[in-house]
């Protein structure tokens, strides 16, 4: 359980760094988009925990990066396949 929390924390850290980097005002830290990004970062950290090969430093760095790009990846995936689903 400790490893899972560590990976989830690193996913949260990546998402938090993303939110800090792109917030233009302090109020942006409390917006729905910021909270959504933080929650998805934790979920991505847990998914990475399930899929990781071993507990080591490179996997923790990759978890942080995955937390950073998690929401962007999901949004691009939805936009790419939205047209295909609507045409059916």
C-alpha positions as CSV (number, residue, x, y, z in Angstrom):
1,X,0.0,0.0,0.0
2,X,2.9,2.3,0.7
3,X,4.2,2.0,-2.9
4,X,0.8,2.8,-4.3
5,X,0.6,6.0,-2.2
6,X,4.1,7.0,-3.3
7,X,3.1,6.6,-7.0
8,X,-0.1,8.5,-6.4
9,X,1.8,11.3,-4.7
10,X,4.2,11.6,-7.6
11,X,1.3,11.8,-10.0
12,X,-0.2,14.5,-7.9
13,X,3.1,16.3,-7.8
14,X,3.3,16.3,-11.6
15,X,-0.3,17.6,-11.9
16,X,0.4,20.2,-9.2
17,X,3.5,21.5,-11.0
18,X,1.4,21.7,-14.2
19,X,-1.3,23.8,-12.4
20,X,1.4,26.1,-10.8
21,X,3.1,26.6,-14.1
22,X,-0.1,27.6,-16.0
23,X,-2.0,29.5,-13.4
24,X,-2.1,33.2,-14.3
25,X,-3.8,34.3,-11.1
26,X,-4.0,32.7,-7.6
27,X,-7.8,32.2,-8.3
28,X,-6.8,29.8,-11.1
29,X,-5.5,27.4,-8.5
30,X,-9.0,26.9,-7.2
31,X,-10.7,26.5,-10.5
32,X,-12.5,23.4,-11.7
33,X,-9.8,22.8,-14.3
34,X,-7.1,22.8,-11.7
35,X,-8.9,20.4,-9.4
36,X,-9.7,18.1,-12.3
37,X,-6.0,18.1,-13.3
38,X,-5.0,17.2,-9.7
39,X,-7.5,14.4,-9.5
40,X,-6.5,12.9,-12.8
41,X,-2.9,13.2,-11.7
42,X,-3.6,11.0,-8.7
43,X,-5.5,8.5,-10.9
44,X,-2.7,8.4,-13.4
45,X,-0.2,7.7,-10.6
46,X,-2.3,4.8,-9.4
47,X,-2.6,3.4,-13.0
48,X,1.2,3.7,-13.4
49,X,1.6,1.8,-10.1
50,X,-0.5,-1.0,-11.4
51,X,1.5,-1.1,-14.7
52,X,5.1,-0.5,-13.4
53,X,7.8,-3.1,-13.6
54,X,9.7,-2.4,-10.4
55,X,9.9,0.3,-7.7
56,X,12.8,2.5,-8.6
57,X,13.8,6.2,-9.3
58,X,13.1,6.3,-13.1
59,X,9.6,4.9,-12.6
60,X,8.9,7.7,-10.1
61,X,10.1,10.3,-12.5
62,X,8.0,8.9,-15.2
63,X,5.0,8.9,-12.9
64,X,5.5,12.6,-12.3
65,X,5.7,13.3,-16.0
66,X,2.5,11.2,-16.5
67,X,0.8,13.2,-13.9
68,X,1.8,16.4,-15.7
69,X,0.5,15.2,-19.1
70,X,-2.4,13.1,-18.0
71,X,-5.3,15.5,-18.7
72,X,-3.8,16.6,-22.0
73,X,-3.4,13.0,-23.2
74,X,-7.0,12.2,-22.3
75,X,-8.4,15.3,-24.0
76,X,-6.5,14.7,-27.2
77,X,-7.6,11.1,-27.2
78,X,-11.3,12.1,-26.8
79,X,-11.0,14.8,-29.5
80,X,-9.3,12.4,-31.9
81,X,-12.0,9.7,-31.6
82,X,-15.0,11.9,-31.0
83,X,-15.6,12.3,-34.8
84,X,-15.5,8.6,-35.3
85,X,-18.0,7.8,-32.6
86,X,-20.4,10.6,-33.7
87,X,-20.4,9.4,-37.4
88,X,-21.5,5.8,-36.4
